[in-house]
């Protein structure tokens, strides 16, 4: 998910829809099917207004991530790299050292996925 209301701090321009289009384009031609199946959606607000542009990764039964201070041009490749990593993680959990270097310091939140059922299933 990409915030569509965030404004670029320098220009005041909303770049979320453009980032959505960029990500859709890059993911749709990726060699890995799991990346081609990503749904990139714009959403009106994710309350990351202090660190625009915000991007979230969410999947059923996985930890979710919220990134902020995303630069549409500079961080797109790192977001695709994170998408690749995220798709490979069964529970979505990774530490900061596993995330692409370009996203260092941009993680606003990691929200645990739902607890496992009794018996570890």
C-alpha positions as CSV (number, residue, x, y, z in Angstrom):
1,X,0.0,0.0,0.0
2,X,1.2,3.5,-0.8
3,X,-0.2,6.7,0.7
4,X,-1.7,8.8,-2.0
5,X,-2.1,11.9,0.2
6,X,1.5,12.3,1.3
7,X,3.2,15.3,-0.3
8,X,6.8,15.5,-1.2
9,X,8.3,17.8,1.5
10,X,10.4,19.7,-1.0
11,X,7.9,20.3,-3.8
12,X,4.5,19.8,-2.1
13,X,3.5,17.4,-4.9
14,X,1.6,14.2,-4.1
15,X,3.7,11.4,-5.6
16,X,1.9,8.3,-4.2
17,X,0.0,7.5,-7.3
18,X,3.1,7.8,-9.4
19,X,5.0,5.5,-7.0
20,X,2.1,3.0,-7.3
21,X,2.5,3.0,-11.1
22,X,6.3,2.7,-10.9
23,X,6.0,-0.3,-8.5
24,X,3.3,-2.0,-10.6
25,X,5.4,-1.7,-13.7
26,X,8.6,-3.0,-12.1
27,X,6.8,-5.9,-10.3
28,X,4.7,-6.9,-13.4
29,X,7.8,-7.7,-15.5
30,X,9.8,-9.4,-12.7
31,X,11.1,-12.9,-13.4
32,X,9.7,-14.2,-10.1
33,X,6.0,-15.0,-10.2
34,X,5.5,-14.1,-6.5
35,X,6.5,-10.5,-7.3
36,X,4.3,-10.3,-10.4
37,X,1.3,-11.3,-8.2
38,X,1.9,-8.4,-5.8
39,X,-1.1,-6.0,-5.4
40,X,0.0,-2.4,-5.2
41,X,-2.8,-0.2,-3.9
42,X,-3.0,3.5,-3.1
43,X,-4.6,4.4,0.2
44,X,-5.7,7.8,1.3
45,X,-3.7,7.9,4.6
46,X,-1.5,5.7,6.8
47,X,-0.8,8.4,9.4
48,X,2.8,8.7,8.5
49,X,2.4,12.4,7.7
50,X,5.6,13.4,9.6
51,X,7.7,11.1,7.3
52,X,6.1,11.2,3.8
53,X,5.9,9.3,1.5
54,X,4.7,6.2,3.4
55,X,4.6,2.6,2.0
56,X,3.2,-0.5,3.8
57,X,3.7,-4.2,3.2
58,X,0.9,-6.5,4.5
59,X,0.0,-10.1,3.9
60,X,-2.2,-12.6,5.7
61,X,-0.5,-14.4,8.6
62,X,2.7,-12.2,8.2
63,X,4.2,-9.3,10.1
64,X,3.4,-5.9,8.4
65,X,5.9,-3.1,7.7
66,X,5.4,0.6,7.4
67,X,8.2,2.6,5.7
68,X,8.4,6.4,5.7
69,X,10.5,9.2,4.1
70,X,10.3,7.3,0.8
71,X,11.7,9.0,-2.2
72,X,9.8,7.9,-5.3
73,X,12.9,7.9,-7.5
74,X,15.6,6.9,-5.1
75,X,13.8,4.1,-3.2
76,X,11.8,2.3,-5.8
77,X,14.5,-0.4,-6.4
78,X,14.9,-1.0,-2.7
79,X,11.1,-1.4,-2.3
80,X,11.1,-4.0,-5.0
81,X,14.0,-5.8,-3.2
82,X,12.1,-5.7,0.0
83,X,9.1,-7.1,-1.8
84,X,11.2,-10.0,-2.9
85,X,12.5,-10.6,0.6
86,X,9.0,-10.2,2.1
87,X,7.6,-12.8,-0.3
88,X,10.2,-15.3,0.8
89,X,9.6,-15.0,4.5
90,X,6.9,-17.4,5.8
91,X,6.0,-15.1,8.7
92,X,7.2,-11.8,7.2
93,X,9.6,-11.3,10.1
94,X,13.1,-9.9,9.3
95,X,15.6,-7.8,11.1
96,X,17.0,-4.4,9.9
97,X,20.2,-6.1,8.6
98,X,18.1,-8.2,6.2
99,X,16.3,-5.2,4.6
100,X,17.8,-3.4,1.7
101,X,20.4,-0.8,2.7
102,X,18.4,2.0,1.0
103,X,15.6,1.5,3.5
104,X,17.8,1.8,6.5
105,X,16.3,4.3,9.0
106,X,13.0,4.3,7.1
107,X,11.2,1.6,9.0
108,X,8.4,3.3,11.0
109,X,6.8,0.1,12.2
110,X,6.9,-3.6,12.2
111,X,3.6,-5.0,13.3
112,X,3.6,-8.7,14.3
113,X,1.2,-11.0,12.4
114,X,-1.5,-12.9,14.2
115,X,-0.3,-15.3,16.9
116,X,0.2,-18.9,16.0
117,X,-2.6,-21.3,17.1
118,X,-2.0,-23.6,20.1
119,X,0.5,-26.3,19.3
120,X,2.6,-24.1,17.0
121,X,0.4,-24.7,13.9
